[in-house]
């Protein structure tokens, strides 16, 4: 039974990771990882500031694309 539950948990984690990558939810986590690697001496943006900056960037740099 434990092996089955471990497989279910692993499947759920994989699905969650893929879903977050497809929807963009993992962008802040990726930002934090890159920021801590490249700029350890600076405080990272808060999650709210990150999403605001991302939305502003998308608004100011509109590109004609289908996706």
Secondary structure, DSSP 8 states (H G I E B T S, - for coil): -HHHHHHHHHHHHHHHHHHHHHHTTTHHHHHHHHHHHH-TTS----HHHHHHHHHHHHHHS------
